[in-house]
Amino acid sequence: MRDIYHDELDAIGALLLDMTNRVAVAMSRATQALLDADLSSAESVVTDDAQVDALRADLESRTFLLMAQQQPVASDLRLLFTSLHVAADLERMGDLALHIAKIARMRYPEVAVPAPVRDVIAQMGDVAQSLVGKVAEVIDGRDVALAQAIEVEDDSMDALRRKLFLILLSDSWTEGTETAIDMTLIGRYYERYADHAVSVARRFVFIVTGTMPDRIAAIV
Amino acid sequence: MRDIYHDELDAIGALLLDMTNRVAVAMSRATQALLDADLSSAESVVTDDAQVDALRADLESRTFLLMAQQQPVASDLRLLFTSLHVAADLERMGDLALHIAKIARMRYPEVAVPAPVRDVIAQMGDVAQSLVGKVAEVIDGRDVALAQAIEVEDDSMDALRRKLFLILLSDSWTEGTETAIDMTLIGRYYERYADHAVSVARRFVFIVTGTMPDRIAAIV
Protein backbone atom coordinates (compact mmCIF):
# COMPACT_ATOMS: atom_id res chain seq x y z
CA MET A 1 0.00 0.00 0.00
CA ARG A 2 2.79 2.47 0.75
CA ASP A 3 3.92 2.52 -2.90
CA ILE A 4 0.45 3.35 -4.16
CA TYR A 5 0.28 5.99 -1.45
CA HIS A 6 3.46 7.75 -2.60
CA ASP A 7 2.40 7.45 -6.23
CA GLU A 8 -0.78 9.27 -5.23
CA LEU A 9 1.18 12.04 -3.49
CA ASP A 10 3.28 12.45 -6.64
CA ALA A 11 0.13 12.52 -8.76
CA ILE A 12 -1.26 15.36 -6.63
CA GLY A 13 1.96 17.35 -7.13
CA ALA A 14 1.74 16.74 -10.87
CA LEU A 15 -1.89 17.92 -10.89
CA LEU A 16 -0.86 21.19 -9.23
CA LEU A 17 1.86 21.76 -11.81
CA ASP A 18 -0.54 20.93 -14.64
CA MET A 19 -3.08 23.43 -13.25
CA THR A 20 -0.34 26.08 -12.96
CA ASN A 21 0.75 25.61 -16.56
CA ARG A 22 -2.85 25.82 -17.73
CA VAL A 23 -3.64 29.04 -15.87
CA ALA A 24 -0.37 30.49 -17.21
CA VAL A 25 -1.47 29.75 -20.79
CA ALA A 26 -4.96 31.06 -20.01
CA MET A 27 -3.65 34.42 -18.79
CA SER A 28 -1.21 34.72 -21.68
CA ARG A 29 -4.03 34.16 -24.17
CA ALA A 30 -6.40 36.45 -22.27
CA THR A 31 -3.87 39.28 -22.41
CA GLN A 32 -3.31 38.69 -26.11
CA ALA A 33 -7.06 38.66 -26.70
CA LEU A 34 -7.37 41.93 -24.83
CA LEU A 35 -4.56 43.80 -26.55
CA ASP A 36 -5.07 42.50 -30.10
CA ALA A 37 -8.83 41.78 -30.26
CA ASP A 38 -7.83 38.15 -30.84
CA LEU A 39 -11.16 36.32 -30.72
CA SER A 40 -9.78 32.79 -31.07
CA SER A 41 -7.47 33.33 -28.09
CA ALA A 42 -10.41 34.61 -26.05
CA GLU A 43 -12.54 31.64 -27.06
CA SER A 44 -9.83 29.14 -26.16
CA VAL A 45 -9.58 30.61 -22.64
CA VAL A 46 -13.34 30.28 -22.20
CA THR A 47 -13.35 26.70 -23.52
CA ASP A 48 -10.30 25.48 -21.59
CA ASP A 49 -11.33 26.79 -18.15
CA ALA A 50 -13.47 23.70 -17.53
CA GLN A 51 -10.30 21.59 -17.62
CA VAL A 52 -8.78 23.59 -14.77
CA ASP A 53 -11.99 23.20 -12.77
CA ALA A 54 -11.94 19.43 -13.46
CA LEU A 55 -8.31 19.14 -12.34
CA ARG A 56 -9.17 20.82 -9.06
CA ALA A 57 -12.13 18.51 -8.50
CA ASP A 58 -9.86 15.52 -9.23
CA LEU A 59 -7.25 16.81 -6.80
CA GLU A 60 -9.83 17.31 -4.04
CA SER A 61 -11.22 13.81 -4.49
CA ARG A 62 -7.77 12.22 -4.41
CA THR A 63 -6.76 14.24 -1.36
CA PHE A 64 -9.91 13.27 0.51
CA LEU A 65 -9.42 9.57 -0.28
CA LEU A 66 -5.76 9.67 0.73
CA MET A 67 -6.62 11.31 4.04
CA ALA A 68 -9.48 8.90 4.70
CA GLN A 69 -7.70 5.68 3.73
CA GLN A 70 -4.02 6.21 4.49
CA GLN A 71 -3.83 8.34 7.65
CA PRO A 72 -0.86 10.31 6.32
CA VAL A 73 1.96 11.29 8.68
CA ALA A 74 2.31 14.96 9.63
CA SER A 75 4.68 15.99 6.82
CA ASP A 76 2.54 14.37 4.13
CA LEU A 77 -0.60 15.74 5.72
CA ARG A 78 0.92 19.22 5.55
CA LEU A 79 1.56 18.73 1.82
CA LEU A 80 -2.03 17.60 1.26
CA PHE A 81 -3.36 20.49 3.34
CA THR A 82 -1.35 22.95 1.27
CA SER A 83 -2.36 21.30 -1.99
CA LEU A 84 -6.02 21.95 -1.21
CA HIS A 85 -5.38 25.66 -0.70
CA VAL A 86 -3.09 25.92 -3.71
CA ALA A 87 -5.60 24.18 -5.97
CA ALA A 88 -8.24 26.70 -4.85
CA ASP A 89 -5.90 29.59 -5.68
CA LEU A 90 -5.02 28.13 -9.08
CA GLU A 91 -8.65 27.55 -10.01
CA ARG A 92 -9.38 31.16 -9.08
CA MET A 93 -6.45 32.35 -11.24
CA GLY A 94 -8.06 30.49 -14.13
CA ASP A 95 -11.37 32.23 -13.41
CA LEU A 96 -9.68 35.64 -13.45
CA ALA A 97 -8.04 34.93 -16.83
CA LEU A 98 -11.51 33.85 -18.00
CA HIS A 99 -13.05 37.16 -16.86
CA ILE A 100 -10.41 39.07 -18.85
CA ALA A 101 -10.96 36.91 -21.93
CA LYS A 102 -14.71 37.54 -21.71
CA ILE A 103 -14.21 41.31 -21.72
CA ALA A 104 -12.00 40.94 -24.84
CA ARG A 105 -14.70 38.80 -26.47
CA MET A 106 -17.50 41.20 -25.50
CA ARG A 107 -15.69 44.14 -27.16
CA TYR A 108 -14.64 42.21 -30.30
CA PRO A 109 -14.08 43.30 -33.10
CA GLU A 110 -13.03 46.44 -31.22
CA VAL A 111 -9.77 46.29 -29.25
CA ALA A 112 -10.94 46.34 -25.61
CA VAL A 113 -7.94 48.37 -24.41
CA PRO A 114 -7.61 51.95 -25.75
CA ALA A 115 -4.24 53.54 -26.54
CA PRO A 116 -3.78 55.56 -23.30
CA VAL A 117 -3.73 52.42 -21.10
CA ARG A 118 -2.28 49.91 -23.57
CA ASP A 119 1.24 50.04 -22.13
CA VAL A 120 0.19 49.68 -18.52
CA ILE A 121 -2.17 46.76 -19.27
CA ALA A 122 0.55 45.06 -21.36
CA GLN A 123 2.91 45.44 -18.39
CA MET A 124 0.32 43.93 -16.06
CA GLY A 125 0.13 40.99 -18.46
CA ASP A 126 3.93 40.65 -18.42
CA VAL A 127 4.07 40.70 -14.61
CA ALA A 128 1.28 38.11 -14.46
CA GLN A 129 3.27 35.80 -16.79
CA SER A 130 6.46 36.24 -14.83
CA LEU A 131 4.62 35.56 -11.55
CA VAL A 132 2.91 32.40 -12.70
CA GLY A 133 6.17 31.15 -14.23
CA LYS A 134 7.83 31.54 -10.82
CA VAL A 135 4.87 29.81 -9.16
CA ALA A 136 5.47 26.79 -11.44
CA GLU A 137 9.13 26.77 -10.40
CA VAL A 138 8.20 27.01 -6.71
CA ILE A 139 5.77 24.08 -7.05
CA ASP A 140 8.26 22.04 -9.06
CA GLY A 141 11.31 22.71 -6.93
CA ARG A 142 9.97 24.22 -3.72
CA ASP A 143 12.44 27.08 -3.93
CA VAL A 144 11.76 29.30 -0.92
CA ALA A 145 14.02 32.09 -2.22
CA LEU A 146 11.87 32.38 -5.35
CA ALA A 147 8.86 32.99 -3.13
CA GLN A 148 10.53 36.26 -2.05
CA ALA A 149 10.89 37.36 -5.68
CA ILE A 150 7.18 36.71 -6.12
CA GLU A 151 6.38 39.17 -3.31
CA VAL A 152 8.42 41.86 -5.08
CA GLU A 153 6.61 41.28 -8.37
CA ASP A 154 3.29 41.48 -6.57
CA ASP A 155 4.28 44.95 -5.35
CA SER A 156 5.01 45.97 -8.94
CA MET A 157 1.54 44.71 -9.97
CA ASP A 158 0.00 46.94 -7.29
CA ALA A 159 2.05 49.89 -8.57
CA LEU A 160 0.81 49.24 -12.13
CA ARG A 161 -2.76 49.20 -10.92
CA ARG A 162 -2.29 52.58 -9.23
CA LYS A 163 -0.77 53.89 -12.48
CA LEU A 164 -3.80 52.60 -14.39
CA PHE A 165 -6.17 54.48 -12.06
CA LEU A 166 -4.17 57.71 -12.46
CA ILE A 167 -4.62 57.47 -16.23
CA LEU A 168 -8.37 56.76 -15.92
CA LEU A 169 -8.75 59.78 -13.60
CA SER A 170 -6.60 62.22 -15.57
CA ASP A 171 -8.18 65.13 -17.46
CA SER A 172 -6.85 63.65 -20.69
CA TRP A 173 -9.07 60.54 -20.34
CA THR A 174 -11.61 60.82 -23.17
CA GLU A 175 -12.52 57.17 -23.66
CA GLY A 176 -15.76 57.39 -21.68
CA THR A 177 -17.29 55.70 -18.66
CA GLU A 178 -17.88 52.26 -20.18
CA THR A 179 -14.21 51.83 -21.09
CA ALA A 180 -13.20 53.16 -17.66
CA ILE A 181 -15.40 50.49 -16.07
CA ASP A 182 -13.83 47.78 -18.26
CA MET A 183 -10.32 48.94 -17.34
CA THR A 184 -11.23 49.10 -13.63
CA LEU A 185 -12.38 45.49 -13.68
CA ILE A 186 -9.44 44.33 -15.81
CA GLY A 187 -7.02 46.00 -13.40
CA ARG A 188 -8.75 44.29 -10.50
CA TYR A 189 -8.53 40.88 -12.22
CA TYR A 190 -4.78 41.17 -12.88
CA GLU A 191 -4.20 42.32 -9.31
CA ARG A 192 -6.16 39.38 -7.88
CA TYR A 193 -4.32 36.94 -10.18
CA ALA A 194 -1.08 38.25 -8.68
CA ASP A 195 -2.48 38.02 -5.13
CA HIS A 196 -3.31 34.35 -5.64
CA ALA A 197 0.18 33.70 -7.07
CA VAL A 198 1.62 35.19 -3.87
CA SER A 199 -0.72 33.06 -1.81
CA VAL A 200 0.53 29.90 -3.55
CA ALA A 201 4.15 30.89 -2.98
CA ARG A 202 3.49 31.51 0.72
CA ARG A 203 1.76 28.19 1.11
CA PHE A 204 4.83 26.42 -0.30
CA VAL A 205 7.05 28.31 2.12
CA PHE A 206 4.81 26.77 4.78
CA ILE A 207 5.51 23.28 3.41
CA VAL A 208 9.25 23.81 3.45
CA THR A 209 9.62 25.71 6.71
CA GLY A 210 6.52 24.71 8.70
CA THR A 211 5.90 28.40 9.44
CA MET A 212 3.58 30.73 7.63
CA PRO A 213 5.05 34.13 6.70
CA ASP A 214 3.71 36.99 8.81
CA ARG A 215 1.92 38.68 5.93
CA ILE A 216 -0.20 35.60 5.21
CA ALA A 217 -3.30 36.87 7.02
CA ALA A 218 -3.42 39.89 4.76
CA ILE A 219 -3.79 37.90 1.59
CA VAL A 220 -4.77 34.25 1.80
CA MET B 1 -9.27 10.91 23.82
CA ARG B 2 -12.56 10.57 21.95
CA ASP B 3 -14.27 13.15 24.17
CA ILE B 4 -11.57 15.75 23.59
CA TYR B 5 -11.81 14.91 19.89
CA HIS B 6 -15.53 15.61 19.72
CA ASP B 7 -15.11 18.75 21.79
CA GLU B 8 -12.62 19.89 19.18
CA LEU B 9 -15.04 19.16 16.32
CA ASP B 10 -17.69 21.19 18.14
CA ALA B 11 -15.18 24.00 18.68
CA ILE B 12 -14.48 24.12 14.94
CA GLY B 13 -18.21 24.40 14.19
CA ALA B 14 -18.48 27.21 16.75
CA LEU B 15 -15.52 29.01 15.14
CA LEU B 16 -17.26 28.91 11.74
CA LEU B 17 -20.42 30.35 13.24
CA ASP B 18 -18.45 33.05 15.05
CA MET B 19 -16.69 33.99 11.78
CA THR B 20 -20.05 34.12 9.97
CA ASN B 21 -21.57 36.43 12.57
CA ARG B 22 -18.53 38.70 12.40
CA VAL B 23 -18.52 39.00 8.61
CA ALA B 24 -22.28 39.70 8.79
CA VAL B 25 -21.65 42.60 11.18
CA ALA B 26 -18.72 43.77 9.05
CA MET B 27 -20.84 43.96 5.88
CA SER B 28 -23.72 45.65 7.72
CA ARG B 29 -21.37 48.33 9.04
CA ALA B 30 -19.60 48.70 5.70
CA THR B 31 -22.92 49.33 3.95
CA GLN B 32 -23.92 51.84 6.61
CA ALA B 33 -20.54 53.57 6.28
CA LEU B 34 -21.01 53.74 2.53
CA LEU B 35 -24.57 55.09 2.50
CA ASP B 36 -24.28 57.52 5.44
CA ALA B 37 -20.59 58.53 5.42
CA ASP B 38 -20.42 56.93 8.86
CA LEU B 39 -16.70 57.07 9.66
CA SER B 40 -16.85 55.18 12.96
CA SER B 41 -18.63 52.25 11.29
CA ALA B 42 -15.97 52.19 8.58
CA GLU B 43 -13.17 52.29 11.16
CA SER B 44 -14.69 49.45 13.16
CA VAL B 45 -14.79 47.23 10.06
CA VAL B 46 -11.12 47.97 9.39
CA THR B 47 -10.14 47.29 13.02
CA ASP B 48 -12.20 44.13 13.47
CA ASP B 49 -11.07 42.34 10.30
CA ALA B 50 -7.95 41.05 12.05
CA GLN B 51 -10.18 39.04 14.40
CA VAL B 52 -11.75 37.21 11.46
CA ASP B 53 -8.28 36.45 10.09
CA ALA B 54 -7.19 35.17 13.51
CA LEU B 55 -10.24 32.92 13.78
CA ARG B 56 -9.41 31.36 10.45
CA ALA B 57 -5.79 30.78 11.45
CA ASP B 58 -7.03 29.18 14.69
CA LEU B 59 -9.44 26.96 12.76
CA GLU B 60 -6.72 25.83 10.34
CA SER B 61 -4.34 24.95 13.17
CA ARG B 62 -6.99 22.98 15.05
CA THR B 63 -8.03 21.16 11.89
CA PHE B 64 -4.45 20.23 11.06
CA LEU B 65 -3.82 18.91 14.58
CA LEU B 66 -7.05 16.92 14.60
CA MET B 67 -6.20 15.32 11.26
CA ALA B 68 -2.63 14.58 12.31
CA GLN B 69 -3.37 13.21 15.79
CA GLN B 70 -6.81 11.61 15.60
CA GLN B 71 -7.16 10.04 12.14
CA PRO B 72 -10.79 11.08 11.84
CA VAL B 73 -13.32 8.71 10.25
CA ALA B 74 -14.68 9.60 6.81
CA SER B 75 -17.74 11.57 7.99
CA ASP B 76 -15.68 13.69 10.41
CA LEU B 77 -12.96 14.11 7.83
CA ARG B 78 -15.54 15.42 5.39
CA LEU B 79 -16.66 17.97 8.00
CA LEU B 80 -13.07 19.09 8.56
CA PHE B 81 -12.42 19.25 4.82
CA THR B 82 -15.48 21.43 4.36
CA SER B 83 -14.58 23.61 7.33
CA LEU B 84 -11.28 24.53 5.71
CA HIS B 85 -13.02 25.69 2.54
CA VAL B 86 -15.77 27.49 4.43
CA ALA B 87 -13.27 29.31 6.64
CA ALA B 88 -11.48 30.51 3.50
CA ASP B 89 -14.76 31.80 2.05
CA LEU B 90 -15.71 33.55 5.29
CA GLU B 91 -12.33 35.24 5.62
CA ARG B 92 -12.69 36.48 2.05
CA MET B 93 -16.19 37.80 2.82
CA GLY B 94 -14.61 39.79 5.66
CA ASP B 95 -12.00 41.16 3.25
CA LEU B 96 -14.71 42.27 0.83
CA ALA B 97 -16.59 44.11 3.59
CA LEU B 98 -13.25 45.69 4.48
CA HIS B 99 -12.72 46.90 0.89
CA ILE B 100 -16.16 48.54 0.93
CA ALA B 101 -15.49 50.17 4.30
CA LYS B 102 -12.20 51.55 3.00
CA ILE B 103 -13.92 53.23 0.05
CA ALA B 104 -16.41 54.82 2.49
CA ARG B 105 -13.49 56.01 4.64
CA MET B 106 -11.53 57.32 1.65
CA ARG B 107 -14.49 59.48 0.52
CA TYR B 108 -15.40 60.74 4.03
CA PRO B 109 -16.79 63.34 4.83
CA GLU B 110 -18.48 62.99 1.44
CA VAL B 111 -21.06 60.22 1.04
CA ALA B 112 -19.33 57.71 -1.25
CA VAL B 113 -22.57 56.73 -3.01
CA PRO B 114 -24.32 59.41 -5.10
CA ALA B 115 -28.11 59.70 -5.33
CA PRO B 116 -28.63 57.91 -8.69
CA VAL B 117 -27.22 54.59 -7.38
CA ARG B 118 -28.16 54.90 -3.69
CA ASP B 119 -31.21 52.61 -3.96
CA VAL B 120 -29.44 49.86 -5.89
CA ILE B 121 -26.43 49.85 -3.55
CA ALA B 122 -28.75 49.81 -0.51
CA GLN B 123 -30.53 46.81 -2.04
CA MET B 124 -27.21 45.05 -2.61
CA GLY B 125 -26.47 45.63 1.09
CA ASP B 126 -29.87 44.17 2.03
CA VAL B 127 -29.32 41.06 -0.12
CA ALA B 128 -25.85 40.61 1.38
CA GLN B 129 -27.33 40.72 4.91
CA SER B 130 -30.07 38.29 4.04
CA LEU B 131 -27.55 35.92 2.42
CA VAL B 132 -25.12 35.89 5.31
CA GLY B 133 -28.00 35.42 7.78
CA LYS B 134 -29.03 32.32 5.85
CA VAL B 135 -25.42 31.12 5.78
CA ALA B 136 -25.38 31.30 9.59
CA GLU B 137 -28.58 29.22 9.71
CA VAL B 138 -27.13 26.67 7.28
CA ILE B 139 -23.97 26.34 9.40
CA ASP B 140 -25.95 26.14 12.62
CA GLY B 141 -28.61 23.71 11.44
CA ARG B 142 -27.28 22.33 8.17
CA ASP B 143 -30.57 23.06 6.44
CA VAL B 144 -30.13 21.92 2.85
CA ALA B 145 -33.39 23.57 1.75
CA LEU B 146 -32.08 26.95 2.86
CA ALA B 147 -29.08 26.47 0.58
CA GLN B 148 -31.53 26.62 -2.35
CA ALA B 149 -32.89 29.97 -1.15
CA ILE B 150 -29.32 31.23 -1.07
CA GLU B 151 -28.90 30.43 -4.78
CA VAL B 152 -32.01 32.47 -5.58
CA GLU B 153 -30.74 35.46 -3.61
CA ASP B 154 -27.39 35.21 -5.38
CA ASP B 155 -29.27 35.57 -8.69
CA SER B 156 -30.93 38.73 -7.36
CA MET B 157 -27.49 40.11 -6.41
CA ASP B 158 -26.33 39.53 -9.99
CA ALA B 159 -29.44 41.31 -11.27
CA LEU B 160 -28.73 44.28 -8.99
CA ARG B 161 -25.18 44.49 -10.29
CA ARG B 162 -26.45 44.60 -13.89
CA LYS B 163 -28.88 47.36 -12.84
CA LEU B 164 -26.00 49.29 -11.28
CA PHE B 165 -24.01 49.10 -14.54
CA LEU B 166 -27.01 50.32 -16.55
CA ILE B 167 -27.20 53.41 -14.34
CA LEU B 168 -23.45 54.06 -14.63
CA LEU B 169 -23.68 53.78 -18.42
CA SER B 170 -26.86 55.82 -18.91
CA ASP B 171 -26.71 59.27 -20.49
CA SER B 172 -28.02 60.73 -17.25
CA TRP B 173 -24.86 59.69 -15.34
CA THR B 174 -23.13 62.98 -14.45
CA GLU B 175 -21.15 61.88 -11.38
CA GLY B 176 -17.88 61.48 -13.27
CA THR B 177 -15.34 58.74 -13.88
CA GLU B 178 -13.92 58.51 -10.35
CA THR B 179 -17.33 57.80 -8.83
CA ALA B 180 -18.10 55.33 -11.63
CA ILE B 181 -14.88 53.48 -10.77
CA ASP B 182 -15.82 53.43 -7.06
CA MET B 183 -19.28 52.07 -7.88
CA THR B 184 -17.82 49.44 -10.25
CA LEU B 185 -15.55 48.12 -7.51
CA ILE B 186 -18.27 48.30 -4.85
CA GLY B 187 -20.62 46.36 -7.11
CA ARG B 188 -17.91 43.77 -7.66
CA TYR B 189 -17.31 43.44 -3.89
CA TYR B 190 -20.98 42.85 -3.09
CA GLU B 191 -21.24 40.33 -5.91
CA ARG B 192 -18.19 38.41 -4.69
CA TYR B 193 -19.50 38.47 -1.10
CA ALA B 194 -22.67 36.81 -2.39
CA ASP B 195 -20.64 34.30 -4.45
CA HIS B 196 -18.75 33.21 -1.35
CA ALA B 197 -22.01 32.89 0.61
CA VAL B 198 -23.27 30.54 -2.11
CA SER B 199 -20.01 28.62 -1.97
CA VAL B 200 -20.43 28.08 1.79
CA ALA B 201 -24.01 26.88 1.32
CA ARG B 202 -22.92 24.42 -1.37
CA ARG B 203 -20.14 23.07 0.78
CA PHE B 204 -22.64 22.33 3.56
CA VAL B 205 -24.89 20.54 1.09
CA PHE B 206 -21.81 18.39 0.42
CA ILE B 207 -21.54 17.59 4.14
CA VAL B 208 -25.18 16.56 4.38
CA THR B 209 -25.55 14.72 1.08
CA GLY B 210 -22.00 13.68 0.19
CA THR B 211 -22.53 15.06 -3.31
CA MET B 212 -21.53 18.45 -4.60
CA PRO B 213 -24.24 20.31 -6.55
CA ASP B 214 -23.58 20.46 -10.29
CA ARG B 215 -23.00 24.19 -10.37
CA ILE B 216 -20.12 23.99 -7.87
CA ALA B 217 -17.35 24.16 -10.47
CA ALA B 218 -18.66 27.48 -11.68
CA ILE B 219 -18.19 29.24 -8.39
CA VAL B 220 -16.02 27.63 -5.73
Interface residues (C-beta under 8 A of the other chain):
Chain A: A50 D53 A54 A57 F64 M67 A68 Q71 V73 A74 L77 R78 F81 L84 H85 A88 E91 F165 L168 L169 W173 T177 E178 A180 I181 T184 L185 R188 M212 A217 A218 V220
Chain B: A50 D53 A54 R56 A57 F64 M67 A68 Q71 A74 L77 R78 F81 L84 H85 A88 E91 F165 L168 L169 W173 T177 E178 A180 I181 T184 L185 R188 A217 A218 V220
